[in-house]
Amino acid sequence: MKKANKLFLCMVLSVLAFAGCATSKNAVTRPIKAGREGFAIWPIGDELFFRMKAGKTFKENCIVPREDLRYIQALHKDKDGNVHFGEMVVHRLIADDVLEIFEKLYDAGYPIERMVLPDNYMADDEIMMRDNNSSSFNFRFISHTTTVSKHGLGMAVDINTLYNPYHKVVTKEDGSQTEVIEPATGKPYLDRTKSFDYKIEKGDLCYMLFTEKGFEWGGDWTDRKDYQHFELPTSITNEWSEKYQKK
């Protein structure tokens, strides 16, 4: 089967799986927004919602309503130019911007190796990042707080995670230091002076598109580095987290 036919079949099967032909009130029959072929925004229908609960991104304690989440379908290209069908769940607040960003990255041939839901990895961040997967929504609270994390809100996006790791040096009370690298296999890519595939750099197209939409890049942080990570400002995310807490 030709690559184009495989891609079309993949898209059709995915649309059928999440659009659903059931008569349930939560059956999805059409996208909220459909751009050109291969790019669309959908509500969270029953089939997808079941998948998210089974895969642990929508956990039992999730206070973000499914109505505030959106399912994005977007084509993307790997470093060799091969076209893949991508999917991502984000908050409705950023859905239009993220879809537009992915369209522009695709047109420019900016490489994204893998983009499937964290539910494929049972919401295990370490395993998912080692697989260089790009994603957004994965519900959780910030440790020891009642504030929903930015990924828990679907207001942060991670791109090409293996090659753009998180790094922080933690100083303990006794003065000793511990190095935190996520994923652990991303250590070879902490040297940002080196050239390698899937690297995000300040000023590159991915950086420019996200920051133009008001996202902050973790690679700009001084107390730690999170080269894969783009997020909305805390002033916005805290407002939404507090809103959900009050419900």
Backbone as JSON, one array per atom type, in Angstrom:
{
  "sequence": "MKKANKLFLCMVLSVLAFAGCATSKNAVTRPIKAGREGFAIWPIGDELFFRMKAGKTFKENCIVPREDLRYIQALHKDKDGNVHFGEMVVHRLIADDVLEIFEKLYDAGYPIERMVLPDNYMADDEIMMRDNNSSSFNFRFISHTTTVSKHGLGMAVDINTLYNPYHKVVTKEDGSQTEVIEPATGKPYLDRTKSFDYKIEKGDLCYMLFTEKGFEWGGDWTDRKDYQHFELPTSITNEWSEKYQKK",
  "N": [[0.84, -1.19, 0.0], [0.58, 2.24, -0.82], [2.3, 5.05, 0.7], [0.74, 7.39, 0.95], [-1.86, 6.35, 0.78], [-1.9, 4.74, 3.05], [-1.66, 6.69, 5.03], [-4.04, 8.1, 4.64], [-5.9, 6.1, 5.27], [-5.29, 5.68, 7.97], [-6.07, 8.13, 9.03], [-8.82, 8.1, 8.5], [-9.7, 5.88, 10.0], [-9.06, 6.77, 12.57], [-10.7, 9.03, 12.84], [-13.21, 7.82, 12.66], [-13.09, 6.26, 14.94], [-13.11, 8.1, 17.04], [-15.06, 9.92, 16.42], [-17.44, 8.5, 16.43], [-20.42, 6.63, 16.02], [-22.51, 6.3, 17.62], [-25.62, 6.87, 19.37], [-25.48, 8.24, 21.66], [-25.61, 11.04, 23.91], [-23.16, 12.18, 24.06], [-21.87, 11.46, 21.8], [-19.71, 12.13, 19.06], [-20.0, 13.86, 16.13], [-19.01, 15.66, 14.35], [-16.17, 17.8, 13.77], [-15.08, 20.5, 15.95], [-13.55, 22.42, 14.83], [-12.3, 22.42, 11.6], [-9.56, 22.36, 9.67], [-7.47, 22.3, 6.89], [-7.13, 19.11, 5.17], [-6.3, 16.6, 7.46], [-5.94, 18.11, 9.72], [-7.55, 19.09, 12.61], [-9.91, 20.03, 15.2], [-11.48, 18.49, 17.88], [-14.27, 17.85, 20.09], [-14.28, 16.14, 23.31], [-15.33, 13.11, 22.94], [-17.35, 10.17, 23.81], [-15.95, 7.74, 23.22], [-13.25, 8.52, 23.12], [-13.04, 9.63, 25.67], [-13.35, 7.4, 27.32], [-11.01, 6.07, 26.62], [-9.11, 7.86, 27.64], [-9.61, 7.74, 30.37], [-9.09, 5.05, 30.91], [-6.43, 5.0, 30.21], [-5.29, 6.64, 32.07], [-4.81, 9.44, 31.93], [-6.99, 11.08, 32.35], [-7.77, 11.17, 35.37], [-9.3, 9.72, 38.36], [-9.52, 11.74, 40.23], [-9.66, 14.0, 38.75], [-10.34, 17.36, 38.16], [-10.78, 18.98, 36.06], [-13.15, 19.66, 33.72], [-14.34, 17.52, 31.12], [-15.51, 18.9, 29.08], [-14.03, 21.16, 28.81], [-11.79, 20.41, 27.53], [-9.95, 19.62, 24.53], [-9.57, 17.65, 21.58], [-6.95, 17.3, 19.44], [-6.14, 16.76, 16.08], [-3.41, 16.3, 14.03], [-1.18, 16.41, 11.32], [2.27, 15.47, 11.11], [5.82, 15.67, 10.53], [8.65, 13.5, 10.55], [12.25, 13.48, 11.16], [13.21, 12.49, 8.8], [11.43, 13.27, 6.96], [9.14, 11.76, 6.7], [5.62, 11.4, 6.83], [3.36, 11.57, 9.52], [0.46, 10.68, 11.41], [-0.78, 12.67, 13.94], [-1.81, 13.2, 17.37], [-3.32, 14.97, 20.09], [-4.33, 16.05, 23.3], [-5.59, 19.03, 24.58], [-6.21, 22.01, 26.55], [-9.19, 23.89, 25.94], [-8.68, 26.57, 25.77], [-6.24, 26.94, 24.49], [-6.41, 25.53, 22.16], [-6.98, 26.37, 19.44], [-4.7, 27.92, 18.86], [-2.62, 26.03, 19.18], [-3.23, 24.16, 17.19], [-2.86, 25.75, 14.92], [-0.11, 26.27, 15.19], [0.96, 23.67, 14.81], [0.21, 23.21, 12.16], [1.81, 25.08, 10.83], [4.36, 24.2, 11.55], [4.35, 21.72, 10.29], [4.11, 22.47, 7.58], [6.57, 23.69, 7.25], [8.25, 21.6, 7.51], [9.32, 21.06, 9.97], [10.77, 18.91, 12.28], [8.96, 16.51, 14.12], [8.99, 13.74, 16.02], [7.18, 11.89, 17.22], [3.76, 11.8, 18.17], [1.46, 11.01, 20.14], [-1.26, 10.13, 22.35], [-0.67, 10.41, 25.9], [-1.93, 8.33, 27.13], [-1.33, 6.05, 25.76], [0.9, 5.24, 27.01], [0.13, 4.66, 29.52], [0.01, 7.01, 30.95], [2.55, 7.44, 31.98], [5.11, 9.49, 32.52], [7.96, 9.32, 32.34], [8.48, 7.01, 30.77], [7.15, 7.75, 28.45], [8.54, 10.09, 27.68], [11.05, 9.05, 27.15], [10.5, 7.79, 24.81], [10.43, 9.82, 23.08], [8.06, 11.25, 22.77], [5.61, 13.71, 21.97], [3.38, 15.78, 23.77], [0.5, 16.91, 25.74], [-2.0, 17.3, 27.72], [-2.24, 15.8, 30.9], [-3.52, 14.81, 33.67], [-2.8, 16.12, 36.88], [-1.97, 17.25, 40.2], [0.17, 19.9, 41.36], [2.91, 18.87, 43.24], [2.28, 18.39, 46.69], [0.43, 20.45, 46.84], [-2.74, 22.13, 46.16], [-3.01, 23.03, 43.7], [-3.63, 22.76, 40.28], [-1.45, 21.27, 37.97], [0.27, 22.63, 35.09], [0.33, 20.92, 32.89], [-1.66, 19.31, 33.81], [-3.82, 20.9, 33.42], [-3.83, 21.03, 30.72], [-2.53, 23.09, 29.51], [0.07, 23.28, 28.83], [2.68, 22.29, 26.64], [4.71, 19.69, 25.51], [7.47, 19.05, 23.45], [9.2, 16.8, 21.37], [10.57, 15.16, 23.41], [12.69, 13.46, 24.4], [15.08, 14.46, 23.31], [15.16, 16.95, 24.3], [15.52, 17.48, 27.2], [14.43, 17.76, 30.69], [16.13, 19.49, 33.29], [17.62, 19.85, 36.43], [19.45, 20.99, 39.27], [19.41, 19.97, 42.49], [19.8, 21.22, 45.71], [20.46, 19.85, 48.79], [19.61, 19.89, 52.34], [21.91, 19.31, 53.76], [23.82, 20.32, 52.17], [24.71, 18.8, 50.07], [24.34, 17.86, 46.61], [21.89, 16.97, 44.17], [21.35, 15.73, 40.97], [18.77, 16.16, 38.69], [17.34, 14.63, 35.97], [15.14, 14.44, 33.34], [13.73, 12.89, 30.58], [15.69, 10.24, 32.08], [17.33, 9.13, 30.19], [17.87, 11.22, 28.61], [20.17, 12.56, 29.16], [22.54, 12.71, 27.44], [21.84, 14.8, 25.79], [21.9, 17.18, 27.08], [23.97, 18.91, 26.64], [23.84, 21.67, 25.02], [25.35, 22.87, 23.11], [25.97, 21.15, 21.18], [25.1, 19.71, 18.0], [22.17, 18.12, 17.0], [19.5, 15.91, 15.93], [16.05, 16.89, 16.25], [16.38, 18.82, 18.17], [15.43, 21.6, 20.14], [15.86, 25.0, 19.85], [16.52, 28.3, 21.08], [14.94, 30.76, 19.28], [14.49, 29.19, 17.06], [12.05, 27.76, 14.73], [9.98, 26.39, 16.1], [10.23, 27.43, 18.7], [9.73, 30.16, 18.12], [7.07, 30.18, 17.12], [5.52, 29.22, 19.29], [6.15, 31.07, 21.37], [5.28, 33.44, 20.24], [2.6, 33.14, 20.5], [2.21, 33.6, 23.12], [3.22, 31.73, 24.89], [5.54, 30.47, 27.34], [8.95, 29.43, 27.33], [10.59, 26.62, 28.63], [13.32, 26.42, 28.34], [14.32, 28.9, 28.71], [14.38, 29.36, 31.39], [16.07, 30.06, 34.5], [16.58, 28.83, 36.96], [16.26, 26.21, 36.49], [16.16, 23.93, 33.68], [14.02, 23.24, 31.01], [13.82, 22.01, 28.26], [12.04, 20.94, 26.43], [9.6, 22.07, 26.87], [6.7, 24.12, 26.69], [4.63, 26.62, 27.97], [1.62, 28.26, 29.23], [1.57, 31.48, 30.87], [1.89, 31.65, 34.48], [0.08, 33.33, 35.76], [-2.23, 33.08, 34.27], [-2.78, 30.3, 34.28], [-3.05, 29.71, 37.02], [-5.35, 31.08, 37.62], [-7.3, 29.59, 36.29], [-6.96, 27.13, 37.57], [-7.73, 27.76, 40.19], [-10.37, 28.4, 39.7], [-11.45, 25.9, 39.0], [-11.08, 24.61, 41.4], [-12.97, 25.78, 43.02], [-15.36, 24.84, 42.18]],
  "CA": [[0.0, 0.0, 0.0], [1.36, 3.44, -0.89], [2.32, 5.82, 1.93], [-0.4, 8.31, 0.98], [-3.05, 5.58, 1.08], [-1.8, 4.34, 4.46], [-1.94, 7.87, 5.85], [-5.48, 8.39, 4.54], [-6.62, 5.06, 6.01], [-5.07, 5.96, 9.38], [-6.89, 9.28, 9.39], [-10.22, 7.69, 8.47], [-9.95, 5.02, 11.15], [-9.03, 7.57, 13.79], [-11.91, 9.85, 12.87], [-14.34, 6.95, 12.98], [-12.97, 5.79, 16.32], [-13.41, 9.15, 18.02], [-16.3, 10.62, 16.07], [-18.47, 7.65, 16.99], [-21.7, 6.6, 15.34], [-23.52, 5.99, 18.62], [-26.65, 7.89, 19.56], [-25.25, 8.85, 22.96], [-25.57, 12.5, 23.88], [-21.78, 12.6, 23.95], [-21.29, 11.01, 20.55], [-19.16, 13.24, 18.31], [-20.28, 13.64, 14.72], [-18.26, 16.6, 13.51], [-15.17, 18.56, 14.54], [-15.35, 21.89, 16.32], [-12.86, 23.21, 13.82], [-11.62, 21.59, 10.62], [-8.74, 23.1, 8.73], [-7.3, 21.46, 5.71], [-7.11, 17.68, 5.46], [-5.29, 16.16, 8.41], [-5.86, 19.03, 10.84], [-8.88, 19.36, 13.13], [-10.13, 20.08, 16.64], [-12.7, 17.77, 18.23], [-14.6, 17.74, 21.52], [-13.93, 14.85, 23.89], [-16.48, 12.22, 22.87], [-17.37, 9.03, 24.72], [-14.9, 6.76, 22.9], [-11.97, 9.09, 23.55], [-13.07, 9.8, 27.13], [-13.09, 6.07, 27.88], [-9.59, 5.81, 26.41], [-8.34, 8.71, 28.55], [-9.76, 7.23, 31.74], [-8.38, 3.77, 30.98], [-5.0, 5.28, 30.08], [-4.88, 7.36, 33.28], [-4.6, 10.89, 31.86], [-8.14, 11.65, 33.04], [-7.79, 10.36, 36.58], [-10.53, 9.8, 39.16], [-9.57, 13.0, 40.96], [-9.54, 15.1, 37.79], [-11.36, 18.39, 38.35], [-10.94, 19.7, 34.8], [-14.24, 18.99, 33.01], [-14.02, 17.1, 29.75], [-16.03, 19.92, 28.16], [-13.01, 22.19, 28.64], [-10.66, 19.82, 26.81], [-10.12, 19.44, 23.09], [-8.73, 16.63, 20.94], [-6.37, 17.84, 18.22], [-5.54, 15.87, 15.1], [-2.49, 17.09, 13.22], [-0.1, 15.7, 10.65], [3.6, 15.98, 11.41], [6.89, 14.98, 9.8], [9.84, 13.18, 11.32], [13.47, 14.06, 10.64], [13.43, 11.99, 7.45], [10.38, 13.78, 6.09], [7.99, 10.88, 6.67], [4.43, 12.02, 7.39], [2.67, 10.77, 10.53], [-0.78, 11.21, 11.99], [-0.56, 13.01, 15.33], [-2.97, 13.5, 18.21], [-2.96, 15.62, 21.35], [-5.43, 16.66, 24.05], [-5.19, 20.29, 25.2], [-7.32, 22.82, 27.04], [-9.85, 24.64, 24.87], [-8.11, 27.91, 25.72], [-5.08, 26.98, 23.59], [-6.6, 24.59, 21.06], [-6.82, 27.02, 18.13], [-3.29, 28.31, 18.69], [-1.78, 24.85, 19.02], [-3.49, 23.62, 15.86], [-2.18, 26.64, 13.96], [1.33, 26.02, 15.31], [1.3, 22.4, 14.18], [0.09, 23.38, 10.71], [2.99, 25.81, 10.35], [5.51, 23.31, 11.7], [4.23, 20.71, 9.24], [4.43, 23.1, 6.29], [8.0, 24.0, 7.21], [9.02, 20.37, 7.64], [9.97, 21.01, 11.28], [10.6, 17.5, 12.68], [8.4, 15.99, 15.37], [9.08, 12.3, 15.77], [6.03, 11.09, 17.67], [2.75, 12.6, 18.86], [0.3, 10.2, 20.49], [-1.71, 10.49, 23.68], [0.04, 9.76, 27.01], [-2.66, 7.11, 27.5], [-0.62, 4.93, 25.14], [1.96, 4.88, 27.95], [-0.53, 4.65, 30.83], [0.3, 8.31, 31.56], [3.86, 7.4, 32.63], [5.9, 10.52, 31.87], [9.33, 8.88, 32.06], [8.45, 6.1, 29.63], [6.71, 8.52, 27.29], [9.61, 10.98, 27.26], [12.13, 8.23, 26.56], [10.06, 7.45, 23.46], [10.43, 11.08, 22.34], [6.68, 11.6, 22.43], [5.14, 15.07, 22.22], [2.05, 15.67, 24.37], [0.06, 18.03, 26.56], [-2.81, 17.03, 28.9], [-2.03, 14.62, 31.74], [-3.97, 15.46, 34.9], [-2.14, 15.96, 38.18], [-1.74, 18.45, 40.99], [1.56, 20.17, 41.72], [3.21, 18.13, 44.48], [2.03, 19.0, 48.0], [-0.45, 21.62, 46.72], [-4.05, 21.88, 45.55], [-2.97, 23.72, 42.4], [-3.49, 21.84, 39.15], [-0.26, 21.56, 37.18], [-0.04, 23.16, 33.76], [-0.03, 19.77, 32.06], [-2.94, 18.86, 34.33], [-4.83, 21.77, 32.8], [-3.73, 20.98, 29.27], [-2.05, 24.41, 29.09], [1.5, 23.16, 28.56], [2.94, 21.35, 25.55], [6.08, 19.2, 25.43], [7.82, 18.67, 22.09], [10.44, 16.02, 21.19], [10.97, 15.15, 24.82], [13.97, 12.8, 24.67], [16.2, 15.29, 22.88], [15.03, 18.26, 24.95], [15.18, 17.03, 28.55], [14.33, 18.62, 31.87], [17.35, 19.36, 34.08], [17.7, 20.71, 37.61], [20.35, 20.57, 40.33], [18.74, 20.2, 43.77], [20.7, 21.27, 46.85], [19.83, 19.34, 50.0], [19.88, 20.63, 53.58], [23.29, 19.07, 54.18], [24.72, 20.95, 51.21], [24.96, 17.93, 48.92], [23.51, 18.17, 45.46], [21.37, 15.87, 43.36], [21.01, 16.14, 39.61], [17.53, 15.57, 38.2], [17.24, 14.66, 34.5], [13.93, 13.75, 32.88], [13.95, 11.52, 31.01], [17.07, 9.93, 32.47], [18.06, 8.83, 28.96], [18.1, 12.47, 27.88], [21.42, 13.2, 29.61], [23.47, 13.08, 26.37], [21.35, 15.96, 25.04], [21.96, 18.38, 27.91], [24.96, 19.8, 26.05], [23.11, 22.35, 23.95], [26.28, 23.37, 22.1], [26.06, 20.12, 20.15], [24.04, 19.66, 16.99], [21.53, 16.81, 16.88], [18.13, 15.95, 15.45], [14.93, 17.16, 17.17], [16.78, 19.8, 19.18], [14.74, 22.89, 20.14], [16.77, 26.08, 20.18], [15.94, 29.63, 21.16], [14.94, 31.42, 17.98], [14.09, 28.33, 15.95], [10.65, 27.94, 14.36], [9.1, 25.92, 17.19], [10.32, 28.46, 19.74], [9.1, 31.4, 17.67], [5.63, 30.01, 17.0], [4.91, 29.12, 20.62], [6.3, 32.31, 22.13], [4.43, 34.45, 19.6], [1.24, 32.91, 21.0], [2.17, 33.9, 24.54], [3.78, 30.64, 25.7], [6.89, 30.61, 27.86], [9.78, 28.26, 27.04], [11.37, 26.16, 29.77], [14.74, 26.6, 28.08], [14.69, 30.25, 29.14], [14.4, 29.45, 32.85], [17.42, 30.13, 35.06], [16.73, 27.92, 38.11], [16.2, 24.86, 35.91], [15.95, 23.98, 32.24], [13.04, 22.27, 30.52], [13.95, 22.38, 26.85], [10.91, 20.41, 25.67], [8.37, 22.54, 27.5], [6.09, 25.42, 26.44], [3.48, 26.74, 28.87], [1.03, 29.57, 29.44], [2.04, 32.12, 32.11], [1.27, 31.2, 35.73], [-1.06, 34.19, 36.09], [-3.4, 32.53, 33.57], [-3.07, 28.92, 34.71], [-3.53, 29.72, 38.4], [-6.74, 31.56, 37.6], [-8.13, 28.45, 35.91], [-6.87, 26.12, 38.62], [-8.58, 28.23, 41.29], [-11.76, 28.29, 39.23], [-11.87, 24.5, 39.12], [-11.12, 24.25, 42.82], [-14.16, 26.35, 43.64], [-16.58, 24.14, 41.71]],
  "C": [[0.88, 1.24, 0.0], [1.25, 4.24, 0.41], [1.12, 6.74, 2.05], [-1.68, 7.57, 1.34], [-3.06, 5.12, 2.54], [-2.17, 5.5, 5.37], [-3.43, 8.18, 5.84], [-6.29, 7.39, 5.35], [-6.49, 5.3, 7.51], [-5.96, 7.09, 9.85], [-8.36, 8.89, 9.47], [-10.57, 6.86, 9.69], [-9.97, 5.8, 12.45], [-10.27, 8.42, 13.93], [-13.12, 9.01, 13.24], [-14.31, 6.52, 14.44], [-13.43, 6.85, 17.32], [-14.63, 9.97, 17.67], [-17.47, 9.83, 16.62], [-19.78, 7.76, 16.24], [-22.83, 6.3, 16.31], [-24.5, 7.13, 18.75], [-26.53, 8.55, 20.92], [-25.2, 10.37, 22.84], [-24.15, 13.03, 23.75], [-21.09, 12.03, 22.72], [-20.84, 12.23, 19.76], [-19.35, 12.96, 16.83], [-19.51, 14.57, 13.8], [-17.26, 17.36, 14.38], [-15.66, 19.95, 14.9], [-14.73, 22.82, 15.29], [-12.1, 22.27, 12.9], [-10.85, 22.49, 9.67], [-8.63, 22.29, 7.45], [-7.17, 20.01, 6.13], [-5.96, 17.33, 6.4], [-5.15, 17.04, 9.63], [-7.26, 19.38, 11.33], [-8.87, 19.4, 14.65], [-11.47, 19.44, 16.94], [-13.0, 17.94, 19.72], [-14.21, 16.35, 22.02], [-15.2, 13.97, 23.91], [-16.33, 11.01, 23.78], [-16.21, 8.06, 24.49], [-13.54, 7.27, 23.4], [-11.92, 9.23, 25.07], [-12.8, 8.47, 27.83], [-11.6, 5.74, 27.76], [-8.74, 6.61, 27.39], [-8.45, 8.25, 30.0], [-9.01, 5.91, 31.9], [-6.87, 3.98, 30.94], [-4.44, 6.19, 31.15], [-4.56, 8.84, 33.09], [-5.78, 11.63, 32.48], [-8.39, 10.78, 34.26], [-9.08, 10.57, 37.38], [-10.66, 11.13, 39.88], [-9.48, 14.23, 40.04], [-10.68, 16.09, 37.98], [-11.53, 19.26, 37.11], [-12.04, 18.99, 34.01], [-13.86, 18.64, 31.58], [-14.48, 18.13, 28.73], [-15.01, 21.04, 27.91], [-11.76, 21.67, 27.94], [-10.99, 19.63, 25.34], [-9.12, 18.4, 22.58], [-8.26, 17.18, 19.6], [-5.82, 16.71, 17.36], [-4.65, 16.72, 14.21], [-1.43, 16.2, 12.59], [1.23, 16.3, 11.11], [4.62, 15.13, 10.67], [8.05, 14.67, 10.73], [11.07, 13.76, 10.64], [13.78, 13.62, 9.21], [12.35, 12.45, 6.47], [9.17, 12.88, 5.97], [6.82, 11.53, 7.39], [3.75, 11.05, 8.35], [1.39, 11.47, 10.97], [-0.56, 11.45, 13.47], [-1.84, 13.35, 16.06], [-2.49, 14.08, 19.53], [-4.23, 16.17, 21.99], [-4.89, 17.9, 24.76], [-6.43, 20.97, 25.78], [-7.91, 23.64, 25.89], [-9.26, 26.04, 24.71], [-6.98, 28.02, 24.71], [-5.26, 26.17, 22.33], [-6.37, 25.22, 19.68], [-5.37, 27.38, 17.86], [-2.4, 27.1, 18.44], [-2.0, 24.21, 17.65], [-2.77, 24.45, 14.8], [-0.68, 26.43, 13.99], [1.72, 24.74, 14.6], [1.17, 22.46, 12.66], [1.34, 24.05, 10.15], [4.25, 24.97, 10.48], [5.52, 22.25, 10.6], [4.63, 21.29, 7.89], [5.91, 23.37, 6.14], [8.87, 22.76, 7.28], [9.78, 20.29, 8.95], [9.73, 19.62, 11.88], [10.02, 17.3, 14.07], [8.3, 14.49, 15.18], [7.8, 11.54, 16.09], [5.06, 11.99, 18.43], [1.49, 11.76, 19.05], [-0.09, 10.55, 21.92], [-0.9, 9.76, 24.76], [-0.66, 8.48, 27.48], [-2.03, 5.87, 26.87], [0.49, 4.4, 26.05], [1.43, 4.79, 29.38], [-0.14, 5.87, 31.64], [1.63, 8.35, 32.31], [4.8, 8.36, 31.89], [7.29, 10.04, 31.47], [9.38, 7.98, 30.83], [8.11, 6.85, 28.35], [7.82, 9.43, 26.77], [10.77, 10.22, 26.63], [11.8, 7.85, 25.12], [9.97, 8.68, 22.57], [9.02, 11.5, 21.91], [6.35, 13.04, 22.82], [3.7, 15.01, 22.72], [1.71, 16.92, 25.18], [-0.67, 17.55, 27.8], [-2.45, 15.71, 29.58], [-2.33, 15.1, 33.16], [-3.14, 15.09, 36.12], [-2.1, 17.31, 38.88], [-0.24, 18.66, 41.16], [1.81, 19.54, 43.09], [3.0, 18.97, 45.72], [1.21, 20.28, 47.93], [-1.81, 21.18, 46.21], [-4.15, 22.61, 44.21], [-2.77, 22.7, 41.28], [-2.27, 22.24, 38.33], [-0.67, 22.05, 35.78], [-0.34, 22.05, 32.76], [-1.38, 19.21, 32.52], [-4.1, 19.67, 33.79], [-4.87, 21.62, 31.28], [-3.27, 22.31, 28.7], [-0.54, 24.45, 28.93], [1.69, 22.08, 27.5], [4.42, 20.98, 25.57], [6.34, 18.66, 24.03], [9.16, 17.93, 22.08], [11.2, 15.86, 22.51], [12.32, 14.51, 25.12], [15.14, 13.73, 24.41], [16.17, 16.69, 23.49], [14.63, 18.05, 26.41], [15.02, 18.15, 29.56], [15.59, 18.4, 32.71], [17.32, 20.35, 35.24], [18.7, 20.12, 38.6], [19.7, 20.97, 41.65], [19.76, 20.14, 44.89], [19.95, 20.85, 48.11], [20.25, 20.15, 51.21], [21.33, 20.46, 54.03], [24.31, 19.65, 53.21], [25.05, 20.08, 50.0], [23.98, 18.25, 47.81], [23.1, 16.92, 44.7], [20.95, 16.43, 42.0], [19.75, 15.4, 39.16], [17.48, 15.75, 36.68], [16.03, 13.84, 34.09], [13.74, 13.99, 31.38], [15.42, 11.28, 31.33], [17.94, 9.67, 31.24], [18.35, 10.07, 28.13], [19.41, 13.14, 28.24], [22.37, 13.56, 28.48], [23.09, 14.36, 25.63], [21.29, 17.22, 25.89], [23.0, 19.37, 27.4], [24.34, 20.46, 24.83], [24.03, 23.0, 22.93], [26.41, 22.38, 20.94], [24.88, 20.22, 19.18], [23.48, 18.25, 16.91], [20.08, 16.98, 16.45], [17.14, 16.22, 16.58], [15.27, 18.14, 18.28], [15.97, 21.1, 19.02], [15.73, 23.95, 20.62], [16.02, 27.41, 20.26], [16.06, 30.3, 19.79], [14.57, 30.51, 16.83], [12.57, 28.44, 15.74], [9.7, 27.52, 15.46], [9.07, 26.95, 18.31], [9.54, 29.71, 19.34], [7.58, 31.28, 17.64], [4.94, 29.96, 18.35], [5.01, 30.45, 21.38], [5.48, 33.44, 21.54], [2.98, 34.33, 20.07], [1.14, 33.12, 22.51], [2.68, 32.8, 25.45], [5.18, 31.01, 26.18], [7.65, 29.31, 27.61], [10.63, 27.9, 28.24], [12.87, 26.29, 29.57], [15.25, 27.97, 28.47], [14.81, 30.38, 30.66], [15.84, 29.41, 33.36], [17.63, 29.15, 36.21], [16.71, 26.46, 37.7], [16.03, 25.03, 34.41], [14.96, 22.88, 31.86], [12.88, 22.53, 29.03], [12.78, 21.92, 25.98], [9.63, 21.19, 25.87], [7.97, 23.97, 27.11], [4.81, 25.51, 27.26], [2.9, 28.15, 28.86], [1.56, 30.16, 30.74], [1.24, 31.67, 33.33], [0.06, 32.05, 36.1], [-2.35, 33.67, 35.45], [-3.77, 31.16, 34.13], [-3.58, 28.86, 36.14], [-4.98, 30.16, 38.48], [-7.69, 30.41, 37.26], [-8.12, 27.37, 36.98], [-7.76, 26.49, 39.8], [-10.06, 28.12, 40.93], [-12.27, 26.86, 39.38], [-11.96, 24.06, 40.57], [-12.4, 24.7, 43.48], [-15.45, 25.64, 43.23], [-16.97, 23.01, 42.65]]
}
